[in-house]
Amino acid sequence: MNDFSKMWQTALIEIETAVSQANFSTWFKETAILRSEDGTVYLGVPNSFTQEWLQKKFHNAILRILRQMDEKVRSLEYVIVKEGSKAPNPKKQAAPAPTMSMPLQDFYISKDDNLNPRYTFETFIVGPFNELAHAAAQTITKTPGQVYNPLLLYGETGRGKTHLIQAMGNRIKALFPNKKVFYLTSERFGNELLTALQEGKARQFKEKYREYDVLILDDVQFFSGKEKFQEEFFHLFNLFKESGRQLIFSSDKHPNVIPGLEDRLRGRFNAGMVLDIPEPDQESRAYIVRAKCATYNVTLSGEAVEHIASTIKDNIREIEGVVNIIACQSQFKNRELSLNEIRNILKNNTKPKKLLSVKDVVKTVCEFYNLSEETIYNKTRRKEVVRPRQVVMYILREDFNVSFPSIGEKLGGRDHTTVIHSYNKMKEEIKTDALLSQEITQLRSML
């Protein structure tokens, strides 16, 4: 294997993690680097259709990855290589594909701040479900450190949290060039801390993060149950807050219901602005589908748009992936896809709805409350067990319409009147107990 083959195989590994399996198989399977000359990489492709699609949809991503591997790379050209023919010399190609030079500062992630330049407010789709989070984010960027500090956005995967918090970082950089902004995931923060402790470099680790004016930390639920990480994060949190520097966080759940999180950290999070990005409503989902179609220059009927929006209910990223596949097939067939074709795409490229059993609900609730599953079935009346058991009963009845006698039978042979009492108790408490309401909401998302 020559150096170009090794380089391209390495690049393909990263590309495969960033695109869907369907896209990877369709567009990258028969490609290879032919040569590199004067900062230009020549990529061999099997046909003009692949050439046009890579150039239109994946050019910047490919070029960014190649440049991360070799800083001398400045541009990328595509050369059509017929199957079974020898790799041509790009110098002898008549009318090669036009070079698309890359404005380097616009397309690669800077090691200084880890921000993705593609995540901006301009590319963020706003709807009723996320407009409050969007407005708060924009307000913070005008006077970082002065209002809504810290900000924590929470919600399920694929709802745009990472996009929005990185858009804040990019906007602050643009408005305040002298401010040092830094983005990273909580897992990376923890791994860096662990390495620093093992190598005796804890002081250097602390000094590094104290240099920044804005710290953006993704997925803070990672700190759950990790006492040492929480301790260091707590001290850093205080330093930023006391010195008027901005803290921005994301999480998949409200801090009050992150298990294994110290109370002092919950208090710090709640002292700022904590905002939910809920499931997009039908209207917002339809708008997102239309916006993505416009990006990919795809035409869909109103019926097709509504069908996609009603099928994919909670994951914006999944909507984008499906529209991307529709765009590929539509351009390949050179026509608008029928509703049946779109139904087949959705069937093959979306996660099937899992059928849950009583055992699944019990397992999820027990994991959430950090209990063993056996305690739910036992006759114990311990307070720390009674409420989770009542939550199980409430969810089974309210969300899955399981009969009261059946719930009692499945949960250790209890009388149906006990189940009715527990259900009614939970139904009333949810109206006045905000924490219980948040817990139920989070459990429903997990299920």
C-alpha positions in Angstrom: 0.0 0.0 0.0 1.5 3.3 -1.1 1.4 6.6 0.9 -1.6 7.9 -1.0 -3.5 4.7 -0.3 -2.7 4.9 3.4 -3.7 8.6 3.5 -7.0 7.9 1.8 -7.8 4.9 3.9 -7.2 7.0 7.1 -9.4 9.8 5.7 -12.2 7.3 4.8 -12.3 6.1 8.4 -13.1 9.6 9.6 -15.5 10.2 6.7 -17.4 7.0 7.6 -18.1 8.2 11.1 -19.4 11.5 9.8 -21.9 10.3 7.2 -24.6 7.7 7.0 -23.7 4.2 5.9 -25.9 4.6 2.8 -24.0 7.8 1.7 -20.6 6.2 2.5 -21.3 3.2 0.3 -22.8 5.2 -2.5 -20.3 7.9 -2.9 -16.9 6.8 -1.4 -16.6 3.1 -2.3 -14.8 3.5 -5.6 -12.6 6.5 -4.9 -8.8 6.8 -4.4 -6.1 9.5 -4.3 -4.2 9.4 -7.5 -1.5 11.9 -6.7 -0.7 15.2 -4.9 1.1 18.1 -6.5 1.8 21.7 -5.4 -0.8 21.4 -2.6 -3.5 20.0 -4.8 -4.8 16.5 -4.2 -6.3 14.6 -7.2 -9.1 12.2 -6.2 -10.1 9.5 -8.6 -13.8 8.9 -9.0 -15.7 6.3 -11.1 -18.1 8.6 -13.0 -19.2 12.2 -13.6 -22.2 11.8 -11.3 -20.0 10.9 -8.3 -17.7 13.7 -9.3 -20.5 16.2 -9.2 -22.0 14.9 -6.0 -18.8 14.9 -4.0 -17.9 18.3 -5.3 -21.3 19.7 -4.3 -22.1 18.0 -1.0 -18.8 16.7 0.6 -16.0 18.8 -0.9 -15.4 21.0 2.1 -15.5 18.1 4.5 -13.1 16.0 2.5 -10.7 18.9 2.1 -10.8 19.7 5.8 -10.0 16.1 6.7 -7.1 15.9 4.2 -5.7 19.2 5.5 -5.8 17.9 9.1 -3.6 15.0 7.9 -1.3 17.2 5.8 -1.2 21.0 6.3 0.3 21.4 2.8 -3.0 20.5 1.1 -4.7 23.5 -0.2 -7.2 22.3 -2.9 -8.9 19.2 -4.3 -9.7 18.1 -7.8 -11.7 15.2 -9.0 -10.6 13.0 -11.9 -12.9 10.4 -13.6 -11.2 7.0 -13.8 -12.9 4.4 -15.8 -13.1 1.0 -14.2 -10.1 -1.2 -15.2 -8.1 1.7 -16.7 -4.9 3.0 -15.4 -4.8 6.0 -13.1 -4.4 9.0 -15.5 -1.8 11.7 -15.1 -3.8 14.8 -14.0 -1.5 17.0 -16.0 -2.8 15.3 -19.2 -6.5 15.5 -18.4 -8.4 17.8 -20.7 -10.7 20.2 -18.8 -10.2 18.8 -15.3 -12.9 19.4 -12.7 -12.6 23.0 -11.4 -10.6 23.5 -8.3 -12.6 24.7 -5.3 -10.0 26.4 -3.1 -10.9 26.3 0.6 -10.9 29.4 2.8 -9.0 27.6 5.5 -10.4 29.6 8.4 -13.9 28.9 7.3 -13.9 25.1 7.1 -11.6 23.4 9.6 -12.0 23.2 13.3 -9.4 25.3 15.1 -7.3 23.6 17.7 -7.3 26.8 19.7 -11.1 26.7 20.5 -12.4 23.4 19.1 -15.4 25.3 17.5 -16.9 24.0 14.3 -17.3 27.1 12.0 -20.3 25.5 10.3 -22.3 25.9 13.5 -23.7 29.4 13.3 -26.9 31.2 14.2 -27.5 31.7 10.5 -27.7 27.9 9.9 -29.7 27.2 13.0 -33.4 26.5 12.3 -35.7 28.2 14.8 -39.2 27.1 15.6 -41.7 27.3 18.5 -40.0 24.4 20.3 -36.5 26.1 20.5 -37.2 29.8 20.1 -36.7 30.6 23.8 -33.3 28.8 23.9 -32.3 30.6 20.7 -33.3 34.0 22.1 -31.4 33.4 25.3 -28.3 32.3 23.4 -28.3 35.4 21.2 -28.8 37.6 24.3 -25.7 36.1 26.0 -23.5 36.7 23.0 -24.1 40.4 23.2 -22.8 40.7 26.8 -21.1 37.4 27.7 -20.7 36.9 31.4 -23.3 39.5 32.4 -26.7 37.8 31.9 -27.9 34.2 32.1 -24.6 32.9 33.5 -24.4 30.0 33.4 -26.7 28.8 30.6 -27.6 25.1 30.5 -29.6 23.7 27.5 -31.0 20.2 27.9 -32.9 17.9 25.8 -32.7 14.6 23.9 -30.0 13.8 21.3 -30.4 15.4 17.9 -32.3 18.5 18.9 -29.6 21.0 18.0 -28.0 21.7 21.4 -24.4 21.3 20.2 -25.2 23.4 17.2 -26.6 26.2 19.3 -23.9 26.3 22.0 -21.1 26.3 19.4 -23.0 29.0 17.4 -22.7 31.1 20.6 -19.0 30.5 20.7 -18.5 31.5 17.1 -20.7 34.6 17.5 -18.7 35.7 20.6 -15.5 35.2 18.8 -16.7 37.5 16.0 -18.0 40.2 18.3 -15.2 40.1 20.8 -12.0 39.1 19.1 -10.0 39.5 22.3 -12.0 37.0 24.3 -10.7 33.5 24.5 -13.5 30.9 23.8 -13.1 27.2 24.3 -15.4 24.3 23.5 -15.1 20.6 24.5 -17.2 17.7 25.6 -17.4 16.8 29.3 -15.9 13.4 28.5 -12.8 15.0 27.0 -12.5 17.3 30.0 -12.6 14.3 32.3 -10.1 12.4 30.2 -7.7 15.3 30.2 -8.0 15.7 34.0 -7.4 11.9 34.4 -4.3 12.1 32.3 -3.0 15.2 34.1 -3.5 13.5 37.5 -1.7 10.3 36.3 1.2 12.4 35.0 1.4 14.7 37.9 0.3 17.7 35.8 -2.8 18.8 37.7 -1.5 22.3 38.1 -0.9 22.7 34.4 -4.4 21.4 33.7 -6.0 24.0 36.0 -3.9 26.8 34.5 -5.0 25.9 31.0 -8.7 26.4 31.7 -8.2 29.5 33.8 -7.0 31.3 30.6 -10.4 31.3 28.9 -13.1 33.9 29.0 -15.9 31.7 27.7 -16.1 27.9 28.5 -18.5 25.8 26.5 -19.0 22.3 27.9 -21.1 19.7 26.1 -22.9 16.7 27.7 -22.4 17.5 31.4 -24.4 14.4 32.4 -21.1 12.6 31.8 -20.0 13.8 35.3 -22.7 11.6 36.9 -21.2 9.6 39.7 -17.6 10.8 39.0 -16.7 12.6 42.2 -13.1 13.7 41.3 -14.3 15.2 38.0 -17.1 17.0 39.8 -14.7 18.4 42.4 -12.4 19.9 39.8 -15.3 21.1 37.7 -16.9 22.7 40.8 -13.7 24.8 41.5 -13.5 25.9 37.9 -17.1 26.8 37.8 -16.7 29.1 40.9 -13.6 30.7 39.3 -15.5 31.6 36.1 -18.6 32.8 37.9 -16.7 35.0 40.4 -14.6 36.6 37.7 -17.6 37.3 35.4 -16.7 34.9 32.7 -19.3 33.1 30.7 -20.2 29.4 31.2 -22.3 27.5 28.7 -23.4 23.9 29.1 -25.5 21.2 27.5 -27.0 18.1 28.9 -29.4 15.3 27.9 -31.5 15.9 31.0 -32.3 18.6 33.6 -29.5 18.8 36.3 -32.1 18.0 39.0 -32.6 14.5 37.5 -28.9 13.7 36.7 -28.2 10.8 39.0 -25.0 10.9 41.0 -24.6 14.7 40.7 -23.5 16.6 43.8 -26.1 19.0 45.3 -23.7 21.9 45.2 -23.3 21.5 41.4 -27.1 21.2 40.9 -27.4 24.5 42.8 -24.7 26.1 40.6 -26.5 25.1 37.4 -29.9 26.2 38.7 -28.6 29.6 39.8 -28.3 30.4 36.1 -30.6 29.8 33.2 -31.7 26.2 32.6 -33.8 25.8 29.4 -35.3 22.7 27.8 -35.2 22.0 24.0 -38.3 19.8 23.8 -39.5 17.5 21.0 -40.2 19.7 17.9 -43.9 20.1 17.2 -45.3 18.9 13.9 -45.2 22.4 12.3 -41.6 22.9 13.3 -40.6 19.4 12.0 -42.3 20.2 8.6 -40.5 23.5 8.5 -37.2 21.7 9.2 -37.8 19.2 6.4 -38.6 22.1 3.9 -35.4 24.0 5.0 -33.2 20.9 4.5 -34.8 20.3 1.1 -34.0 23.8 0.1 -30.4 23.3 1.2 -30.1 20.1 -0.9 -32.2 21.6 -3.8 -34.8 18.9 -3.5 -38.5 19.2 -4.4 -41.0 17.3 -2.2 -44.8 17.4 -2.3 -46.6 18.8 0.7 -47.9 15.3 1.5 -44.3 13.9 1.5 -43.1 16.7 3.8 -45.9 16.0 6.3 -45.3 12.3 6.1 -41.6 12.7 7.0 -42.5 15.2 9.8 -45.0 12.9 11.3 -42.7 9.8 11.1 -39.5 11.3 12.7 -40.7 13.1 15.8 -37.8 13.9 18.1 -34.5 13.9 16.2 -33.6 16.8 13.9 -30.3 15.1 12.9 -32.3 12.0 11.7 -34.5 14.3 9.6 -31.5 15.8 7.9 -30.1 12.3 7.2 -33.3 11.1 5.6 -33.6 14.3 3.4 -29.9 13.7 2.4 -30.7 10.2 1.2 -33.8 11.5 -0.6 -31.7 14.1 -2.3 -29.2 11.4 -3.5 -31.9 9.2 -5.0 -33.8 12.1 -6.5 -30.7 13.4 -8.3 -29.7 9.9 -9.4 -33.2 9.3 -10.9 -33.4 12.9 -12.1 -37.0 13.2 -10.8 -39.1 13.9 -7.7 -39.5 10.8 -5.6 -43.0 9.3 -5.1 -44.6 9.1 -1.7 -44.2 5.3 -1.7 -40.4 5.6 -2.4 -40.1 8.1 0.5 -42.0 5.7 2.7 -39.5 2.9 1.8 -36.5 5.3 2.6 -38.0 6.1 6.0 -38.6 2.4 6.7 -35.0 1.5 5.9 -33.3 4.5 7.4 -35.0 5.3 10.7 -34.9 3.5 14.0 -37.8 1.1 14.5 -40.1 1.9 17.5 -39.2 -0.5 20.2 -42.0 -2.5 21.8 -41.6 -2.2 25.6 -42.4 -4.8 28.2 -43.2 -4.3 31.9 -39.6 -5.5 32.6 -38.2 -2.8 30.3 -40.1 -0.1 32.2 -39.0 -1.4 35.5 -35.4 -1.7 34.4 -35.4 2.0 33.1 -37.0 3.3 36.3 -34.5 1.4 38.5 -31.5 2.6 36.5 -32.8 6.2 36.8 -33.3 5.9 40.6 -30.2 3.8 41.1 -32.1 0.8 42.5 -31.9 -2.9 41.9 -34.9 -4.3 39.9 -35.7 -6.8 42.6 -36.8 -4.1 45.0 -39.7 -3.1 42.8 -41.2 -6.6 43.0 -40.5 -7.1 46.7 -43.1 -6.2 49.5 -40.8 -3.6 51.1 -42.3 -0.3 52.1 -39.0 1.6 52.2 -39.5 5.2 51.1 -36.7 5.1 48.6 -38.5 2.2 46.9 -42.2 3.1 47.2 -42.0 6.2 45.0 -40.1 4.6 42.1 -42.6 1.6 42.3 -45.5 4.1 42.1 -43.8 5.8 39.1 -43.6 2.4 37.4 -47.3 1.9 38.0 -48.2 5.3 36.8 -46.2 5.0 33.6 -47.6 1.6 32.8 -51.1 2.8 33.2 -50.8 6.3 31.7 -48.5 5.6 28.8 -49.1 2.0 27.9 -52.7 1.6 29.1 -51.9 -1.6 31.0 -54.9 -2.7 33.2 -54.7 -2.2 36.9 -55.0 -6.0 37.7 -52.3 -6.8 35.2 -49.9 -4.2 36.6 -50.5 -5.6 40.1 -49.9 -9.1 38.9 -46.6 -8.2 37.1 -45.3 -6.2 40.0 -45.2 -9.0 42.6 -48.8 -10.0 42.8 -50.2 -6.8 44.3 -53.9 -6.1 44.6 -55.4 -3.9 41.9 -56.7 -1.4 44.5 -53.1 -0.8 45.5 -52.2 0.0 41.9 -55.2 2.3 41.5 -54.2 4.2 44.7 -50.6 4.6 43.5 -51.7 5.8 40.0 -54.1 8.4 41.4 -51.5 9.6 44.0 -48.9 10.1 41.2 -51.4 11.8 39.0 -52.2 14.4 41.7 -48.6 14.9 42.9 -47.4 15.6 39.3 -49.6 18.8 39.3 -47.8 20.3 42.3 -44.4 18.6 42.5 -42.2 20.1 39.8 -39.3 17.7 40.5 -41.6 14.6 40.1 -43.0 16.1 36.9 -39.4 16.5 35.5 -38.5 13.0 36.5 -41.5 11.6 34.7 -40.7 13.6 31.6 -37.1 12.4 31.6 -38.2 8.7 32.1 -40.6 9.0 29.2 -37.7 10.3 27.0 -35.5 7.4 28.1 -38.3 4.9 27.3 
